[in-house]
């Protein structure tokens, strides 16, 4: 197994000297030697955003690099991570924050960014503490001075705690939080690359995305490509939870099969129960069933099954677990997490929650299932961010694949 992000040799916590002694800093030094080649190297590596969408990282960087600004640019390293089943970013921040910071500094050199914000969920106390210690240590290094000289402005590196709300992870909501405002998502355009924090060009990258960057610069794009399986590039952190024997965060080649993750790495199902389903990328995507166990966990292969890899969170469900009840629990989460800005989201998710609870407790009739299904159609695409879309998607997927369970739960 090829390890990049969580190799035992670099799990050095917030000790910067240990990071440097284990090869840290090499990627940044090479970036400073050839600053104009950084984005091309990231493109050749086919690094994609690990925060959920899988957007090509080099394109985001190029947008910000090309944006004109006479008052500086921002990078938000997004570690809000509040969705059920997703805990890879806090693991990186707690155990190896320096590779995240080094990746952010390489991005700063590439796009001429002088404000770097580590944006972290305050509920993750260990991650916040490690990040604060790490940023303090970088402030006294010659490397930070070299970055500032290349960018042409002093580098401001700081930790900002998010609101702790699920919605705070959406990129425009993160921008609002960094500005000190409530994390309401904003309409796009303008996009963050041209108008973000205080109207300045802003790059928003996931923590895991940035953690991959130093290794690409240190070892080359071809090396990174070779870590994946088939056409997939690099490695991926998978957050495995639910009804498995060995839940945890696992770094595996991108393109590892779902079967390998659950049964070989995760040890199989609890109590020898039969595999039933998995919520991919957290509970906001379509559900994969036992027929999908051999799918390769990469962007294209999962998309071909009408789902999304997302953050790489895999919540496993065994036979005997009510799919209606599990979906109801997740919709309760979305309803509680709505910021209330879009009535369709705040009211719609609450209504879906009520309908699911009625169905789960045997108090519903066939008309309630019909109402739930129609809400999925009406609500999708109605909000400023993806919260309501995720809620509608997982409900629709459960109806499509487990309609018999909804039917069996209705009152007789």
C-alpha positions as CSV (number, residue, x, y, z in Angstrom):
1,X,0.0,0.0,0.0
2,X,1.4,3.4,-0.9
3,X,1.1,6.0,1.8
4,X,1.4,9.7,1.1
5,X,-0.7,11.7,3.5
6,X,-0.6,9.6,6.7
7,X,2.7,7.7,6.4
8,X,3.9,6.9,9.9
9,X,7.2,8.7,9.0
10,X,5.4,12.0,8.8
11,X,2.9,11.7,11.6
12,X,4.9,14.3,13.5
13,X,2.1,16.3,15.0
14,X,2.9,20.0,15.4
15,X,6.6,19.5,15.6
16,X,8.1,21.5,12.7
17,X,11.6,20.3,13.2
18,X,10.4,16.7,13.0
19,X,8.5,17.5,9.8
20,X,11.6,19.0,8.2
21,X,13.8,16.1,9.3
22,X,11.4,13.6,7.7
23,X,11.5,15.3,4.3
24,X,9.1,18.2,4.9
25,X,9.9,21.5,3.1
26,X,11.3,19.8,0.0
27,X,8.1,20.4,-2.0
28,X,8.1,24.1,-1.0
29,X,11.7,24.6,-1.8
30,X,11.2,23.1,-5.3
31,X,8.2,25.3,-5.8
32,X,10.3,28.4,-4.9
33,X,12.9,27.3,-7.5
34,X,10.3,27.2,-10.3
35,X,7.2,29.2,-9.2
36,X,5.8,29.6,-12.7
37,X,5.8,25.8,-13.2
38,X,3.8,24.9,-10.1
39,X,0.3,25.1,-11.6
40,X,1.4,23.0,-14.6
41,X,2.8,20.4,-12.2
42,X,-0.5,20.2,-10.3
43,X,-2.4,19.9,-13.6
44,X,-0.1,17.1,-14.8
45,X,-0.7,15.2,-11.5
46,X,-4.5,15.4,-12.0
47,X,-5.0,16.5,-8.5
48,X,-8.7,17.1,-7.8
49,X,-10.4,18.8,-4.9
50,X,-10.9,16.3,-2.0
51,X,-13.7,18.3,-0.4
52,X,-16.5,16.7,-2.4
53,X,-16.8,18.1,-5.9
54,X,-13.6,16.7,-7.4
55,X,-13.0,20.0,-9.3
56,X,-9.5,20.1,-10.9
57,X,-7.2,21.9,-8.4
58,X,-5.0,23.6,-11.0
59,X,-8.0,25.4,-12.5
60,X,-9.0,27.0,-9.2
61,X,-5.4,28.0,-8.7
62,X,-5.1,29.5,-12.2
63,X,-8.3,31.5,-11.7
64,X,-6.9,33.2,-8.6
65,X,-3.4,33.6,-10.1
66,X,-5.0,35.4,-13.1
67,X,-7.2,37.6,-10.9
68,X,-6.1,41.2,-10.6
69,X,-5.7,42.6,-7.1
70,X,-3.9,45.6,-5.6
71,X,-4.8,44.7,-2.0
72,X,-3.8,41.0,-1.6
73,X,-5.4,37.6,-2.1
74,X,-6.7,35.0,0.3
75,X,-6.5,31.2,0.7
76,X,-9.0,29.5,2.9
77,X,-7.9,26.0,3.9
78,X,-11.3,24.6,4.5
79,X,-11.5,22.2,7.5
80,X,-15.1,22.8,8.6
81,X,-15.9,19.1,8.2
82,X,-19.3,18.8,10.0
83,X,-21.1,16.1,7.9
84,X,-21.8,12.8,9.6
85,X,-19.2,10.1,8.7
86,X,-16.5,12.5,7.6
87,X,-13.4,12.9,9.7
88,X,-10.4,12.8,7.5
89,X,-9.5,16.5,7.6
90,X,-9.4,16.6,11.4
91,X,-7.1,13.6,11.4
92,X,-4.7,15.4,9.1
93,X,-4.7,18.6,11.1
94,X,-4.2,16.7,14.4
95,X,-1.4,14.5,13.3
96,X,0.4,16.3,10.4
97,X,-0.6,20.0,10.2
98,X,2.7,21.0,8.6
99,X,2.0,19.3,5.3
100,X,-1.3,21.2,5.1
101,X,0.5,24.5,5.8
102,X,3.3,23.6,3.3
103,X,0.7,22.8,0.7
104,X,-1.0,26.2,1.4
105,X,2.3,28.0,1.1
106,X,2.9,26.3,-2.3
107,X,-0.5,27.5,-3.4
108,X,0.4,31.0,-2.2
109,X,3.5,31.0,-4.3
110,X,1.6,29.8,-7.4
111,X,-1.3,32.3,-7.1
112,X,0.5,35.2,-5.4
113,X,-1.6,34.9,-2.2
114,X,-0.5,36.7,1.0
115,X,-3.4,35.8,3.4
116,X,-3.6,32.2,4.4
117,X,-6.5,31.1,6.7
118,X,-6.8,27.6,8.3
119,X,-10.5,27.5,8.7
120,X,-11.4,24.8,11.3
121,X,-14.5,23.5,13.0
122,X,-14.2,24.6,16.7
123,X,-15.7,21.3,17.9
124,X,-12.4,19.6,16.8
125,X,-10.4,20.9,19.7
126,X,-7.3,18.8,18.9
127,X,-7.2,20.0,15.3
128,X,-7.5,23.6,16.3
129,X,-4.8,23.3,18.9
130,X,-2.4,21.5,16.6
131,X,-3.0,24.1,13.8
132,X,-2.3,27.0,16.1
133,X,0.9,25.5,17.3
134,X,2.0,24.8,13.8
135,X,1.2,28.3,12.5
136,X,3.3,29.8,15.3
137,X,6.2,27.6,14.4
138,X,6.1,28.5,10.7
139,X,6.1,32.3,11.5
140,X,9.8,32.1,12.6
141,X,11.1,30.1,9.6
142,X,13.3,31.4,6.7
143,X,11.0,29.5,4.3
144,X,8.1,31.8,5.2
145,X,10.3,34.7,4.5
146,X,11.2,33.2,1.1
147,X,7.6,32.8,0.3
148,X,6.9,36.4,1.2
149,X,9.8,37.6,-1.1
150,X,8.4,35.6,-4.0
151,X,4.8,36.8,-3.4
152,X,5.9,40.3,-2.9
153,X,4.0,40.9,0.4
154,X,4.3,39.7,3.9
155,X,2.5,36.4,4.5
156,X,-0.3,36.4,7.1
157,X,-0.9,32.9,8.4
158,X,-3.6,32.4,10.9
159,X,-6.3,30.0,12.3
160,X,-10.0,31.0,12.2
161,X,-12.6,28.9,13.9
162,X,-15.7,28.3,11.9
163,X,-19.2,28.6,13.2
164,X,-19.3,24.8,13.7
165,X,-22.4,24.6,11.6
166,X,-22.7,22.2,8.6
167,X,-23.4,25.1,6.3
168,X,-20.2,26.8,7.3
169,X,-18.3,24.5,5.0
170,X,-19.8,25.8,1.8
171,X,-17.2,28.0,0.2
172,X,-19.1,31.3,0.2
173,X,-20.3,30.7,3.7
174,X,-16.7,30.1,4.8
175,X,-15.8,33.5,3.2
176,X,-18.6,35.1,5.2
177,X,-17.3,33.5,8.4
178,X,-13.7,34.7,7.8
179,X,-15.1,38.2,7.4
180,X,-16.7,37.9,10.8
181,X,-20.3,37.5,9.5
182,X,-22.9,34.8,9.9
183,X,-22.1,32.0,7.4
184,X,-24.9,32.6,4.9
185,X,-24.1,31.2,1.5
186,X,-23.9,33.8,-1.2
187,X,-25.1,33.9,-4.8
188,X,-22.6,33.1,-7.5
189,X,-21.4,35.0,-9.6
190,X,-19.3,36.7,-8.5
191,X,-17.2,33.6,-7.8
192,X,-14.6,33.6,-4.9
193,X,-11.7,33.6,-7.4
194,X,-12.6,37.1,-8.4
195,X,-14.4,38.4,-5.3
196,X,-14.1,36.6,-2.0
197,X,-13.0,37.7,1.4
198,X,-13.4,41.5,1.6
199,X,-13.9,41.5,-2.1
200,X,-10.4,40.1,-2.8
201,X,-9.6,37.1,-5.0
202,X,-10.0,34.0,-2.8
203,X,-8.9,30.4,-3.2
204,X,-10.9,27.9,-1.2
205,X,-9.3,24.4,-1.0
206,X,-10.0,21.4,1.2
207,X,-7.5,20.4,3.8
208,X,-6.8,17.0,2.2
209,X,-6.3,18.7,-1.2
210,X,-3.6,20.9,0.2
211,X,-1.9,18.0,2.1
212,X,-1.3,16.3,-1.3
213,X,0.5,19.3,-2.8
214,X,4.0,19.1,-1.1
215,X,4.4,15.5,-2.1
216,X,3.5,16.3,-5.8
217,X,6.1,19.1,-5.9
218,X,8.7,16.9,-4.1
219,X,8.2,13.8,-6.2
220,X,6.7,14.9,-9.4
221,X,3.4,14.5,-11.2
222,X,4.2,11.1,-12.8
223,X,4.9,9.7,-9.3
224,X,1.6,10.9,-8.0
225,X,-0.3,9.6,-11.0
226,X,1.3,6.2,-10.4
227,X,-0.1,5.9,-6.9
228,X,-3.7,5.4,-8.2
229,X,-5.3,2.3,-9.8
230,X,-6.0,2.4,-13.5
231,X,-6.7,5.9,-14.7
232,X,-7.1,7.3,-11.2
233,X,-4.4,9.5,-9.8
234,X,-2.9,9.6,-6.3
235,X,-4.2,8.3,-3.0
236,X,-7.4,9.1,-1.2
237,X,-8.4,9.3,2.5
238,X,-11.5,7.2,3.1
239,X,-13.5,7.7,6.3
240,X,-15.0,4.3,7.0
241,X,-17.8,4.1,9.5
242,X,-21.1,2.3,10.3
243,X,-21.6,-1.5,10.5
244,X,-17.9,-2.5,10.0
245,X,-15.5,-4.2,12.3
246,X,-12.6,-1.7,11.8
247,X,-13.9,1.8,11.3
248,X,-11.3,4.5,10.7
249,X,-9.5,6.8,8.3
250,X,-7.7,4.8,5.7
251,X,-5.3,6.1,3.0
252,X,-5.6,3.9,-0.1
253,X,-4.9,4.2,-3.8
254,X,-7.5,6.2,-5.6
255,X,-9.6,3.6,-7.4
256,X,-9.6,1.0,-4.7
257,X,-12.8,-1.0,-4.8
258,X,-15.6,-0.6,-2.3
259,X,-15.4,-4.3,-1.6
260,X,-11.7,-4.0,-0.7
261,X,-12.3,-1.0,1.6
262,X,-15.2,-2.7,3.5
263,X,-14.1,-6.3,3.7
264,X,-10.3,-6.3,3.4
265,X,-9.4,-3.0,5.1
266,X,-12.5,-2.6,7.3
267,X,-12.6,-6.3,8.3
268,X,-16.1,-7.0,7.0
269,X,-19.5,-6.5,8.6
270,X,-20.3,-6.5,12.3
271,X,-21.7,-9.7,13.7
272,X,-21.2,-11.4,10.3
273,X,-24.3,-9.6,8.9
274,X,-24.8,-9.2,5.2
275,X,-23.8,-6.0,3.5
276,X,-26.8,-3.9,2.5
277,X,-25.7,-0.5,1.4
278,X,-23.3,2.4,1.8
279,X,-23.8,6.1,1.9
280,X,-21.0,7.5,-0.2
281,X,-19.3,10.9,0.6
282,X,-21.5,11.2,3.6
283,X,-25.3,11.2,3.7
284,X,-25.8,13.7,0.8
285,X,-25.4,11.4,-2.2
286,X,-27.2,8.5,-3.8
287,X,-26.8,5.2,-2.0
288,X,-24.8,2.3,-3.3
289,X,-26.1,-1.2,-2.8
290,X,-24.7,-4.7,-2.7
291,X,-24.7,-4.7,-6.5
292,X,-22.1,-1.9,-6.4
293,X,-19.5,-3.6,-4.2
294,X,-17.0,-3.9,-7.0
295,X,-17.2,-0.2,-8.0
296,X,-13.8,1.5,-8.1
297,X,-13.8,4.4,-5.7
298,X,-12.8,7.2,-8.0
299,X,-14.6,10.1,-9.5
300,X,-15.7,8.7,-12.8
301,X,-16.5,5.1,-11.7
302,X,-18.7,6.3,-8.8
303,X,-20.4,8.8,-11.1
304,X,-21.2,6.1,-13.5
305,X,-23.3,4.5,-10.7
306,X,-25.2,7.8,-10.5
307,X,-23.5,8.6,-7.2
308,X,-20.5,10.8,-6.1
309,X,-17.3,10.0,-4.4
310,X,-17.6,13.2,-2.4
311,X,-15.3,13.5,0.6
312,X,-14.6,9.8,0.5
313,X,-16.8,9.1,3.6
314,X,-18.3,5.6,3.5
315,X,-21.1,4.9,6.0
316,X,-21.8,1.2,5.8
317,X,-25.3,-0.3,6.5
318,X,-26.0,-4.0,7.2
319,X,-29.0,-6.1,6.5
320,X,-31.6,-5.7,9.3
321,X,-31.1,-1.9,9.5
322,X,-34.1,0.1,8.5
323,X,-33.2,2.3,5.5
324,X,-36.2,4.6,6.3
325,X,-34.9,5.2,9.8
326,X,-31.3,5.8,8.7
327,X,-32.4,8.3,6.1
328,X,-34.7,10.0,8.6
329,X,-31.8,10.5,10.9
330,X,-29.7,12.1,8.2
331,X,-32.6,14.4,7.1
332,X,-33.0,15.5,10.7
333,X,-29.3,16.5,10.5
334,X,-29.9,18.5,7.3
335,X,-33.0,20.2,8.7
336,X,-31.2,21.3,11.8
337,X,-28.2,22.5,9.7
338,X,-30.2,24.7,7.4
339,X,-29.2,28.4,7.8
340,X,-32.8,29.5,7.1
341,X,-31.8,31.9,4.3
342,X,-33.7,30.0,1.6
343,X,-37.4,29.1,2.6
344,X,-37.4,26.1,0.3
345,X,-34.5,24.6,2.2
346,X,-35.5,25.5,5.8
347,X,-39.2,24.6,5.3
348,X,-38.6,21.8,2.9
349,X,-36.1,19.8,4.9
350,X,-38.3,20.2,8.0
351,X,-41.2,18.8,6.0
352,X,-39.2,15.9,4.7
353,X,-38.1,15.2,8.3
354,X,-41.7,15.1,9.5
355,X,-42.8,12.8,6.7
356,X,-39.9,10.4,7.2
357,X,-40.7,10.2,11.0
358,X,-44.4,9.5,10.2
359,X,-43.4,6.8,7.8
360,X,-40.8,5.2,10.2
361,X,-43.3,5.1,13.1
362,X,-46.1,3.5,11.0
363,X,-48.3,6.6,11.2
364,X,-48.2,7.4,7.4
365,X,-50.3,6.4,4.5
366,X,-49.4,6.0,0.8
367,X,-50.1,9.7,0.2
368,X,-47.2,10.6,2.5
369,X,-44.8,8.7,0.4
370,X,-46.1,10.4,-2.7
371,X,-45.7,13.8,-0.9
372,X,-42.1,12.9,0.1
373,X,-41.3,12.0,-3.5
374,X,-42.8,15.2,-4.9
375,X,-40.8,17.2,-2.4
376,X,-37.6,15.7,-3.8
377,X,-38.5,17.0,-7.3
378,X,-39.6,20.4,-6.1
379,X,-36.7,21.1,-3.7
380,X,-33.8,20.0,-5.8
381,X,-31.9,23.1,-7.1
382,X,-34.0,25.6,-5.1
383,X,-31.3,26.7,-2.6
384,X,-28.2,28.9,-2.8
385,X,-26.0,26.0,-1.7
386,X,-26.1,22.2,-1.9
387,X,-27.7,21.4,1.5
388,X,-31.2,21.0,0.2
389,X,-29.9,19.2,-2.9
390,X,-28.1,16.7,-0.8
391,X,-31.2,16.1,1.3
392,X,-33.4,15.6,-1.7
393,X,-30.8,13.3,-3.4
394,X,-30.5,10.8,-0.5
395,X,-34.2,10.6,0.0
396,X,-34.8,10.1,-3.7
397,X,-32.1,7.4,-3.8
398,X,-33.6,5.6,-0.9
399,X,-37.0,5.6,-2.5
400,X,-35.7,4.3,-5.8
401,X,-33.7,1.4,-4.2
402,X,-35.7,0.6,-1.1
403,X,-39.3,1.5,-1.9
404,X,-40.3,-1.9,-0.5
405,X,-39.2,-0.7,3.0
406,X,-41.3,2.4,2.7
407,X,-44.3,0.4,1.7
408,X,-43.8,-2.1,4.5
409,X,-43.6,0.8,7.1
410,X,-46.9,2.3,6.2
411,X,-49.9,1.9,8.5
412,X,-52.1,-1.0,7.8
